[in-house]
């Protein structure tokens, strides 16, 4: 066995005891004009599971908001009442809206249908979340 191999094996097998806490280690690295108490933080003690659940809950809330916004936009495109499709359908002949209606009605309906499909997919993800 070579000298370096013996030395490396010895270093690997050696028990390394560090009795220095994180706070003590930080104190050794601070400059003379810094006080360790200035860096004290009252952080809530949470387990990783609690943090993950809180993160999932926040994301589920955000996803719910996205779904509501998209549903209102689908209503704006192709809903009852004052939607774009309703206004285009009710347009008088030979008007700007009549020209748009004859050319773009299918595209608007397709966009509303695609967005509705995405909403349903998002709702599936929301229901499968463990929140």
Secondary structure as UniProt FT lines:
FT   HELIX           3..13
FT   HELIX           22..29
FT   TURN            32..33
FT   HELIX           36..39
FT   HELIX           48..78
FT   HELIX           84..89
FT   TURN            93..94
FT   HELIX           96..128
//
